[in-house]
Amino acid sequence: MTWTPFYIDLDGVEAAVFGGGTVATRRALMLSRAGAKVRVYSLQFTRELEEEASRNRYISLERVDLSSADIEGLIGDALIVVVATSDESINQRILEAAKRMRRLVNYPPDGRRGNLIVPFRGETSYGLHYAITSLGATGIAARRARDLVGRILEEDQGIRVWYEAMSRVKKLLKSSIGDHKLRYRLYFIVEKDPEFSRALERGDLDGALRRAQEIVLQHLQGSSQPQG
Protein backbone atom coordinates (compact mmCIF):
# COMPACT_ATOMS: atom_id res chain seq x y z
CA MET A 1 0.00 0.00 0.00
CA THR A 2 1.26 3.47 -0.92
CA TRP A 3 0.41 6.19 1.60
CA THR A 4 -0.18 9.72 0.30
CA PRO A 5 -0.58 12.80 2.58
CA PHE A 6 -3.40 15.31 2.07
CA TYR A 7 -4.97 18.20 3.91
CA ILE A 8 -8.75 17.92 3.50
CA ASP A 9 -11.57 20.36 4.19
CA LEU A 10 -14.09 18.28 6.17
CA ASP A 11 -16.83 20.90 6.34
CA GLY A 12 -20.13 19.06 5.90
CA VAL A 13 -18.53 15.65 5.35
CA GLU A 14 -20.34 12.75 7.02
CA ALA A 15 -18.39 10.51 9.37
CA ALA A 16 -19.30 7.39 11.34
CA VAL A 17 -17.47 6.56 14.57
CA PHE A 18 -17.90 3.08 16.01
CA GLY A 19 -17.20 2.94 19.73
CA GLY A 20 -17.90 5.20 22.68
CA GLY A 21 -14.68 5.08 24.67
CA THR A 22 -11.74 7.47 25.02
CA VAL A 23 -10.27 6.90 21.56
CA ALA A 24 -13.65 7.17 19.84
CA THR A 25 -14.31 10.36 21.81
CA ARG A 26 -11.05 11.94 20.63
CA ARG A 27 -11.80 11.08 17.01
CA ALA A 28 -15.40 12.28 17.18
CA LEU A 29 -14.38 15.60 18.74
CA MET A 30 -11.57 16.09 16.21
CA LEU A 31 -13.87 15.42 13.24
CA SER A 32 -16.68 17.63 14.54
CA ARG A 33 -14.31 20.51 15.23
CA ALA A 34 -13.17 20.21 11.63
CA GLY A 35 -16.78 20.66 10.48
CA ALA A 36 -17.73 17.04 9.83
CA LYS A 37 -21.17 15.68 10.71
CA VAL A 38 -20.39 12.81 13.07
CA ARG A 39 -22.59 9.88 14.05
CA VAL A 40 -21.26 7.79 16.95
CA TYR A 41 -22.48 4.22 17.49
CA SER A 42 -22.09 2.35 20.77
CA LEU A 43 -24.03 1.06 23.77
CA GLN A 44 -22.08 3.35 26.09
CA PHE A 45 -20.36 6.72 25.70
CA THR A 46 -17.89 8.71 27.76
CA ARG A 47 -19.31 11.56 29.80
CA GLU A 48 -17.20 13.97 27.77
CA LEU A 49 -18.76 12.75 24.54
CA GLU A 50 -22.29 12.90 25.93
CA GLU A 51 -21.78 16.44 27.19
CA GLU A 52 -20.30 17.55 23.88
CA ALA A 53 -23.13 15.96 21.88
CA SER A 54 -25.69 17.79 24.02
CA ARG A 55 -24.37 21.15 22.81
CA ASN A 56 -22.76 20.30 19.48
CA ARG A 57 -25.14 19.88 16.53
CA TYR A 58 -22.37 18.18 14.54
CA ILE A 59 -22.34 15.12 16.84
CA SER A 60 -25.18 12.63 17.24
CA LEU A 61 -25.02 9.58 19.50
CA GLU A 62 -26.92 6.37 18.73
CA ARG A 63 -27.07 3.51 21.23
CA VAL A 64 -26.62 0.38 19.15
CA ASP A 65 -25.63 -3.21 19.92
CA LEU A 66 -22.91 -3.50 17.29
CA SER A 67 -22.60 -7.27 17.72
CA SER A 68 -25.86 -7.74 15.82
CA ALA A 69 -26.22 -4.46 13.94
CA ASP A 70 -26.38 -3.88 10.18
CA ILE A 71 -22.93 -2.32 9.87
CA GLU A 72 -23.28 -1.23 6.24
CA GLY A 73 -26.61 0.37 7.08
CA LEU A 74 -25.01 2.29 9.96
CA ILE A 75 -22.16 3.47 7.74
CA GLY A 76 -24.69 4.76 5.24
CA ASP A 77 -23.38 7.81 3.39
CA ALA A 78 -20.44 8.38 5.73
CA LEU A 79 -17.23 9.05 3.81
CA ILE A 80 -15.01 8.57 6.88
CA VAL A 81 -15.34 5.56 9.18
CA VAL A 82 -13.52 5.33 12.52
CA VAL A 83 -13.28 1.86 14.06
CA ALA A 84 -12.68 2.13 17.81
CA THR A 85 -14.69 -0.44 19.76
CA SER A 86 -13.18 -2.64 22.45
CA ASP A 87 -14.23 -5.85 20.66
CA GLU A 88 -11.78 -7.12 18.04
CA SER A 89 -14.34 -9.28 16.25
CA ILE A 90 -16.70 -6.31 15.87
CA ASN A 91 -13.83 -4.13 14.71
CA GLN A 92 -12.97 -6.67 12.04
CA ARG A 93 -16.56 -6.72 10.76
CA ILE A 94 -16.63 -2.94 10.55
CA LEU A 95 -13.25 -2.78 8.80
CA GLU A 96 -14.36 -5.32 6.19
CA ALA A 97 -17.71 -3.60 5.58
CA ALA A 98 -16.18 -0.12 5.28
CA LYS A 99 -13.55 -1.33 2.82
CA ARG A 100 -16.16 -3.09 0.70
CA MET A 101 -18.00 0.22 0.56
CA ARG A 102 -14.79 2.02 -0.53
CA ARG A 103 -14.76 4.37 2.48
CA LEU A 104 -11.86 6.08 4.21
CA VAL A 105 -11.24 3.91 7.27
CA ASN A 106 -9.29 4.92 10.36
CA TYR A 107 -8.36 2.17 12.82
CA PRO A 108 -6.46 3.84 15.70
CA PRO A 109 -4.93 0.68 17.25
CA ASP A 110 -3.22 -0.24 13.97
CA GLY A 111 -3.41 2.41 11.25
CA ARG A 112 -2.20 0.06 8.51
CA ARG A 113 -5.31 -2.08 8.82
CA GLY A 114 -7.34 0.87 7.59
CA ASN A 115 -6.58 3.27 4.76
CA LEU A 116 -6.69 6.59 6.64
CA ILE A 117 -4.10 7.53 9.25
CA VAL A 118 -4.50 10.60 11.47
CA PRO A 119 -1.08 12.30 11.86
CA PHE A 120 0.18 14.43 14.71
CA ARG A 121 -0.37 17.98 13.47
CA GLY A 122 0.93 21.41 14.36
CA GLU A 123 0.84 25.03 13.27
CA THR A 124 3.40 27.78 13.74
CA SER A 125 2.52 31.17 15.19
CA TYR A 126 2.82 32.62 11.65
CA GLY A 127 0.57 30.10 9.90
CA LEU A 128 2.75 27.26 8.58
CA HIS A 129 1.10 23.85 9.06
CA TYR A 130 2.90 20.53 9.39
CA ALA A 131 2.04 16.90 10.16
CA ILE A 132 4.05 13.84 11.23
CA THR A 133 3.15 10.16 11.18
CA SER A 134 5.00 6.89 11.70
CA LEU A 135 2.29 5.11 9.66
CA GLY A 136 1.27 3.19 12.76
CA ALA A 137 4.74 2.09 13.88
CA THR A 138 4.95 4.30 17.00
CA GLY A 139 2.78 7.27 17.86
CA ILE A 140 5.13 8.33 20.65
CA ALA A 141 8.04 8.89 18.26
CA ALA A 142 5.76 10.69 15.81
CA ARG A 143 4.44 12.99 18.56
CA ARG A 144 7.95 13.80 19.78
CA ALA A 145 9.04 14.47 16.19
CA ARG A 146 6.06 16.81 15.76
CA ASP A 147 7.07 18.74 18.86
CA LEU A 148 10.70 18.97 17.68
CA VAL A 149 9.69 20.21 14.22
CA GLY A 150 7.45 22.81 15.84
CA ARG A 151 10.28 24.17 17.99
CA ILE A 152 12.64 24.31 15.02
CA LEU A 153 10.15 26.15 12.82
CA GLU A 154 9.41 28.69 15.55
CA GLU A 155 13.10 29.37 16.21
CA ASP A 156 14.21 29.51 12.56
CA GLN A 157 13.76 33.13 11.51
CA GLY A 158 14.78 32.27 7.95
CA ILE A 159 11.74 30.06 7.38
CA ARG A 160 9.48 32.69 8.92
CA VAL A 161 10.85 35.39 6.56
CA TRP A 162 10.53 33.13 3.50
CA TYR A 163 6.96 32.27 4.50
CA GLU A 164 6.01 35.93 4.82
CA ALA A 165 7.81 36.97 1.63
CA MET A 166 6.52 34.23 -0.65
CA SER A 167 2.96 34.47 0.64
CA ARG A 168 3.02 38.18 -0.23
CA VAL A 169 4.58 37.47 -3.61
CA LYS A 170 1.77 35.01 -4.32
CA LYS A 171 -0.84 37.67 -3.49
CA LEU A 172 1.01 40.18 -5.68
CA LEU A 173 1.01 37.79 -8.63
CA LYS A 174 -2.68 36.93 -8.22
CA SER A 175 -3.63 40.60 -8.14
CA SER A 176 -1.54 41.65 -11.14
CA ILE A 177 -1.43 38.65 -13.51
CA GLY A 178 -4.46 36.81 -14.88
CA ASP A 179 -2.58 34.03 -16.68
CA HIS A 180 -2.13 31.26 -14.09
CA LYS A 181 0.69 29.63 -16.08
CA LEU A 182 2.65 32.89 -16.10
CA ARG A 183 1.93 33.38 -12.39
CA TYR A 184 3.26 29.92 -11.64
CA ARG A 185 6.45 30.53 -13.68
CA LEU A 186 7.11 33.93 -12.11
CA TYR A 187 6.60 32.57 -8.62
CA PHE A 188 9.66 30.36 -9.01
CA ILE A 189 11.62 32.97 -10.94
CA VAL A 190 11.26 35.25 -7.91
CA GLU A 191 12.30 32.45 -5.55
CA LYS A 192 15.51 31.78 -7.51
CA ASP A 193 16.43 35.44 -8.05
CA PRO A 194 19.80 36.07 -6.30
CA GLU A 195 18.97 39.64 -5.27
CA PHE A 196 15.64 38.53 -3.77
CA SER A 197 17.35 35.71 -1.87
CA ARG A 198 20.12 37.94 -0.53
CA ALA A 199 17.58 40.42 0.78
CA LEU A 200 15.81 37.65 2.70
CA GLU A 201 19.11 36.35 4.07
CA ARG A 202 19.68 39.85 5.49
CA GLY A 203 16.18 39.81 6.95
CA ASP A 204 15.22 42.68 4.63
CA LEU A 205 11.64 41.73 3.84
CA ASP A 206 10.77 45.12 2.35
CA GLY A 207 13.79 44.98 0.06
CA ALA A 208 12.90 41.47 -1.08
CA LEU A 209 9.35 42.53 -1.88
CA ARG A 210 10.59 45.53 -3.86
CA ARG A 211 12.77 43.19 -5.88
CA ALA A 212 9.81 40.86 -6.47
CA GLN A 213 7.75 43.80 -7.75
CA GLU A 214 10.60 44.74 -10.10
CA ILE A 215 10.70 41.22 -11.51
CA VAL A 216 6.96 41.14 -12.07
CA LEU A 217 7.01 44.59 -13.70
CA GLN A 218 9.87 43.61 -16.00
CA HIS A 219 7.97 40.58 -17.24
CA LEU A 220 4.75 42.51 -17.68
CA GLN A 221 6.52 45.20 -19.67
CA GLY A 222 8.35 42.61 -21.73
CA SER A 223 5.16 40.71 -22.57
CA SER A 224 3.46 43.97 -23.65
CA GLN A 225 6.16 44.94 -26.15
CA PRO A 226 5.04 44.77 -29.79
CA GLN A 227 6.32 41.77 -31.70
CA GLY A 228 8.37 42.09 -34.89
N, C-alpha and C positions, 0 to 999 in steps of 0.2 A: 504494500500500500504506500502510495506517495502522499505525504502530508503537505498541504499548501496553506499558508497563512492569509487571512483576510480580516479587514475591519468591516463589520456589517451594521447597517442601520436597522434596528429591530422594532422601530415604531410600528405598532399595529400587527406585528407578526404573532401568530398563535403558537403557543408552546404548551406541552403536556408534561407535567412532572409526576412521576410515580414514586410515592413514598412520602412520609410526613415527618421524618426525623430531622436531625441537625443538618445533614448534607443536603437533603431535599429543600430544607428551609433556605439555606444559603443560595442555592441555585434559583429557587422561585423568586427570592428578593432581588437577586442580581438581574434576572430577566425582566421583572416588572419595572425595575428602576431604569432599564434601558428602553422601556416603552412597549414591551411585549405583553400580550394578553395571555395570562398564565392560568391553566387549570391544574389543580393538584389533587391527585387521587390517593387515598389511603383510608384506613379505618381510624387512625389516630394522627394528630398533628401536634407539633410543638406549640407551646403557648405563644411564643414569638410570632409564629406563622398565623395562628388564629387571630391575634391582635392586629397584625398587619392586614389580614384579609378583611377585617371588620371596617377598616378605614381606607382601603386601597381598592378602587374599582377594577384594577388590572389583575387582581388575584381572586380566583374563586376556588373554594374547597369543596370536594365531593367525597363523602364517606362511602367507600366501595371496598368490598371483599375481593381483592385482586386475584385470589386463588381460583375463583370461579368466574371472573368477569370476562366480558368480550373485549379483549385488549385492543383489537383493531377499531372497534366501535368507539372506545374511549380516546384513542389517538385522533380519530376523526380527521379534521383539516389541519391539525397541528403540524407545522413545519419542523419544529424542534422538539425532540423527545429526550427527557432526562430520566434515567433509570437509577433509582436510589432507594429501593426497598431493602429490608434486612433479610429477605428470603432469596437465596441464590436461584432456586428453581423458578420463582416468579420473575426474577430479573432476566433469566435466560429466555423465557417466553416473550417478555416485552422486547428484548433486543432483537429476537428473530422476527417478531411481527413488524417492528419499526423498520427494519432493514428491508423486509419484503415490500413495504409501502414506500421505499426510497426516501426516508426521512433522515434528517440530521440527528444523529443519536449520540448523546453524551452519557458515558458510564463512568462516574467519578472514581470508583475503586480501581479500574483498569482502563484507562482512556483508549488503548489500542483495540479493545473489544467493540468500541463504537466507531463512529467516523467523525466525531466532533469533539475536540479537546479544548477546554477552557484554560487559557494561559494566565500567568500572573502578569497583571498589567500595571502600568504607571504613567504618570504625566508630569512633565516638568512645570515649574512655575511660569514658564514663558510659552507653554502650549505644545511642546513636542511629546508625542505619545510613543510608548514602546511596550513590548510584550515578550515574555520569556516562557518557554515550555521545555520540559525534558521528554515530551511525548509519552508521559506515563511512567518513566523510569524512576524519578524521584522528585516529588513536589518540593521537598525541603531545599534541595540544591537549586531548583528553579526559582524559588522564592528568594533565596539568598542572592542569587545572580541578579534578580530584578532589583533588589535593594542596592546592590553594588553599582549597577548601571545607572540607577537614579542618582546616586551620589556623584558619580563621575560626570554625568550630564549637567548637574547643577553647578559643579565646581569649574567646569571647562567653559571659560568665557569665549573661546573661539567658536564653539558650536552655537552658543547663544547669539553671537554676532552674525554668524552665517545664517542662522534661522531668521533673524530679524531682517537681514539684508535681502535674502532671496524671496522671502514672503512679500516684501515690498516691491521687489522687481517683478514678481508675478502679477501683482495688482497693477503695476505700471503698464505691463505688456497687455493685460486684458483691457485696460481703459483706452489704450492708444492704437492697438492693432487688432483688426477684425479677423484676419487670416490665422486660423489656429495652427497651421503648419509653420508659418513664419514665426508665430509666438514661441512655439516649441523650440525652433532652431535658435532663436535669439536668446532664449532662456539659458541655453548651454554655452552660447558664445560669451554671454556676460560672465558666467561662472568661470570660464577658462581665460578671461582677459587678465593679463599680468597686472595692469594698473589697478583694476578692481580688486584683485586678490591682495595686492600689497596694502591697499587702503584698509582692508579688513584685518590684515595681520597687525596693523598699527592700532586697530580699534577705532579707526576713523569711519564710522558708519555713514556720516553725511558725505564724506568724500567719495566713498564707494557708490553711493546712490547717485551722486552727480556724474560719476563715470558711467554708470549704467544708463542714465538718461542720454549722455553723449552717444553711446553706442546705438541706442534705439533711434535717436535722431539721425545719425549718419545713415543707418539702413533705410529709414523712411525717405530721406532726401535722395539716396541713391536709387531707390525703387521708383521714385517719381520723375527721374530724369528722362527726357525723351530718347527713344531708341533711334539708332541710325544717325 
